Amino acid sequence: MSNIGMMLFYFAFINFSLYIQMNIDKTRKYFNSLRISEFTLLLLAIGGGAIGGTLSMWINGHKKNKWHFRTLFPILALIDCYLIYTVATLL
C-alpha cells in the first residue's frame, strides 16, 4: 500500500473510531457506567477524527451542548477535509 493509501486508511480508521467512541460514551451515560473522558475524545478529534466526531454529534446529539465540542469539532473537521482532499489529489 502506498503512503497516500495508508494516510487515507488512517483518516477512515480514526474517524470511525471516534464515531464509535462517542456512541459508546453516550450509551454509558445512561447506565452510569465508566465514561470516556472528554480529553480522550478531543485528542482523537485533533488526531484526525473530527469528521466522525462531528457526525456523531449531529446524528446522535452527543456532546452538542459543550461549547468546545460544538466549536472545535466542525473547525477540525474542515481542516481534516482539506487534508483529505489534498492527499486524494496527490493520487
Backbone hydrogen bonds in HBPLUS format (Angstrom, degrees):
<---DONOR---> <-ACCEPTOR-->    atom                        ^
c    i                          cat <-CA-CA->   ^        H-A-AA   ^      H-
h    n   atom  resd res      DA  || num        DHA   H-A  angle D-A-AA Bond
n    s   type  num  typ     dist DA aas  dist angle  dist       angle   num
A0006-MET N   A0002-SER O   2.95 MM   4  6.23 151.8  2.03 147.4 155.7     1
A0007-MET N   A0003-ASN O   2.99 MM   4  6.23 149.4  2.09 142.4 150.1     2
A0008-LEU N   A0004-ILE O   3.00 MM   4  6.31 160.2  2.04 151.5 156.4     3
A0009-PHE N   A0005-GLY O   2.91 MM   4  6.10 154.8  1.98 144.7 152.1     4
A0010-TYR N   A0006-MET O   2.88 MM   4  6.09 152.4  1.96 142.8 150.5     5
A0011-PHE N   A0007-MET O   2.96 MM   4  6.29 162.4  1.99 152.7 156.0     6
A0012-ALA N   A0008-LEU O   3.00 MM   4  6.22 161.5  2.04 148.4 153.4     7
A0013-PHE N   A0009-PHE O   2.86 MM   4  6.02 162.9  1.88 152.4 157.4     8
A0014-ILE N   A0010-TYR O   2.86 MM   4  6.01 171.1  1.87 160.6 162.5     9
A0015-ASN N   A0011-PHE O   3.06 MM   4  6.04 155.6  2.12 143.7 150.2    10
A0016-PHE N   A0012-ALA O   3.02 MM   4  6.12 163.4  2.05 147.1 152.1    11
A0017-SER N   A0013-PHE O   2.87 MM   4  5.98 154.1  1.94 145.9 154.0    12
A0018-LEU N   A0014-ILE O   3.01 MM   4  6.18 160.0  2.05 142.9 147.0    13
A0019-TYR N   A0015-ASN O   3.01 MM   4  6.18 159.7  2.05 148.4 154.3    14
A0020-ILE N   A0016-PHE O   3.01 MM   4  6.22 162.6  2.04 150.3 154.3    15
A0021-GLN N   A0017-SER O   2.86 MM   4  6.06 159.6  1.90 150.1 156.5    16
A0022-MET N   A0018-LEU O   2.94 MM   4  6.08 157.5  1.99 149.6 154.2    17
A0023-ASN N   A0019-TYR O   3.15 MM   4  6.40 150.8  2.23 141.1 149.2    18
A0024-ILE N   A0020-ILE O   2.85 MM   4  6.13 156.5  1.91 153.7 160.4    19
A0025-ASP N   A0021-GLN O   2.93 MM   4  6.12 157.3  1.99 144.5 150.8    20
A0026-LYS N   A0022-MET O   2.98 MM   4  6.18 153.2  2.05 142.5 149.3    21
A0027-THR N   A0023-ASN O   3.00 MM   4  6.22 156.3  2.06 146.0 152.3    22
A0028-ARG N   A0024-ILE O   2.90 MM   4  6.13 158.9  1.95 151.4 157.4    23
A0029-LYS N   A0025-ASP O   3.02 MM   4  6.18 135.1  2.23 138.3 149.9    24
A0030-TYR N   A0027-THR O   3.24 MM   3  5.64 130.8  2.50 104.9 115.1    25
A0031-PHE N   A0028-ARG O   3.21 MM   3  5.17 131.6  2.46  94.9 107.6    26
A0033-SER N   A0028-ARG O   3.09 MM   5  5.03 166.2  2.11 145.6 147.3    27
A0032-ASN N   A0029-LYS O   3.45 MM   3  5.25 165.9  2.47  99.6 103.0    28
A0041-LEU N   A0037-SER O   3.22 MM   4  6.63 157.6  2.28 146.8 152.4    29
A0042-LEU N   A0038-GLU O   2.87 MM   4  6.10 162.7  1.90 154.5 159.2    30
A0043-LEU N   A0039-PHE O   2.84 MM   4  5.97 152.0  1.92 145.7 154.1    31
A0044-LEU N   A0040-THR O   2.99 MM   4  6.22 155.0  2.05 147.4 153.1    32
A0045-ALA N   A0041-LEU O   3.05 MM   4  6.31 148.7  2.15 141.1 150.0    33
A0046-ILE N   A0042-LEU O   2.90 MM   4  6.15 157.8  1.94 150.3 155.9    34
A0047-GLY N   A0043-LEU O   2.92 MM   4  6.06 142.9  2.06 139.2 150.0    35
A0049-GLY N   A0044-LEU O   2.98 MM   5  5.60 151.2  2.07 146.2 146.3    36
A0048-GLY N   A0045-ALA O   3.17 MM   3  5.42 163.2  2.20 107.1 111.1    37
A0053-GLY N   A0049-GLY O   3.08 MM   4  6.35 156.4  2.14 150.7 158.1    38
A0054-THR N   A0050-ALA O   2.85 MM   4  5.91 155.8  1.90 143.0 149.1    39
A0055-LEU N   A0051-ILE O   2.96 MM   4  6.17 161.0  2.00 149.2 154.6    40
A0056-SER N   A0052-GLY O   2.97 MM   4  6.12 158.0  2.02 143.5 149.6    41
A0057-MET N   A0053-GLY O   2.89 MM   4  6.06 150.2  1.98 141.9 150.6    42
A0058-TRP N   A0054-THR O   2.94 MM   4  6.19 155.8  2.00 150.4 156.1    43
A0059-ILE N   A0055-LEU O   2.79 MM   4  5.86 168.6  1.80 156.0 159.8    44
A0060-ASN N   A0056-SER O   2.90 MM   4  5.44 152.6  1.97 134.0 142.8    45
A0061-GLY N   A0057-MET O   2.98 MM   4  4.78 125.5  2.29 112.7 123.9    46
A0069-PHE N   A0066-LYS O   3.20 MM   3  5.52 128.2  2.48 104.7 117.3    47
A0070-ARG N   A0066-LYS O   2.92 MM   4  6.10 165.5  1.94 158.3 163.2    48
A0071-THR N   A0067-TRP O   2.93 MM   4  6.00 145.7  2.05 148.2 155.1    49
A0072-LEU N   A0068-HIS O   3.02 MM   4  5.56 149.1  2.12 126.1 135.5    50
A0073-PHE N   A0069-PHE O   3.21 MM   4  5.47 153.9  2.28 127.5 135.4    51
A0076-LEU N   A0072-LEU O   2.81 MM   4  5.93 169.9  1.82 162.4 165.5    52
A0077-ALA N   A0073-PHE O   2.79 MM   4  5.89 145.0  1.91 145.9 156.8    53
A0078-LEU N   A0074-PRO O   2.97 MM   4  6.22 149.9  2.06 143.8 150.1    54
A0079-ILE N   A0075-ILE O   3.13 MM   4  6.48 155.7  2.19 145.8 152.4    55
A0080-ASP N   A0076-LEU O   2.85 MM   4  6.10 154.8  1.91 145.6 152.9    56
A0081-CYS N   A0077-ALA O   2.84 MM   4  6.08 157.2  1.89 147.6 153.7    57
A0082-TYR N   A0078-LEU O   2.98 MM   4  6.21 155.9  2.04 145.3 151.6    58
A0083-LEU N   A0079-ILE O   2.94 MM   4  6.23 157.7  1.99 148.4 154.6    59
A0084-ILE N   A0080-ASP O   2.81 MM   4  6.06 159.5  1.85 154.9 160.6    60
A0085-TYR N   A0081-CYS O   2.86 MM   4  6.00 159.2  1.91 147.2 153.2    61
A0086-THR N   A0082-TYR O   2.88 MM   4  6.07 157.8  1.93 147.1 153.6    62
A0087-VAL N   A0083-LEU O   2.92 MM   4  6.12 158.8  1.96 146.9 152.5    63
A0088-ALA N   A0084-ILE O   2.80 MM   4  5.93 160.1  1.84 148.5 154.8    64
A0089-THR N   A0085-TYR O   2.97 MM   4  6.11 146.7  2.08 146.2 153.8    65
A0090-LEU N   A0087-VAL O   3.09 MM   3  5.31 146.8  2.21 102.9 113.0    66
A0091-LEU N   A0088-ALA O   3.25 MM   3  5.59 162.3  2.28 107.1 112.5    67
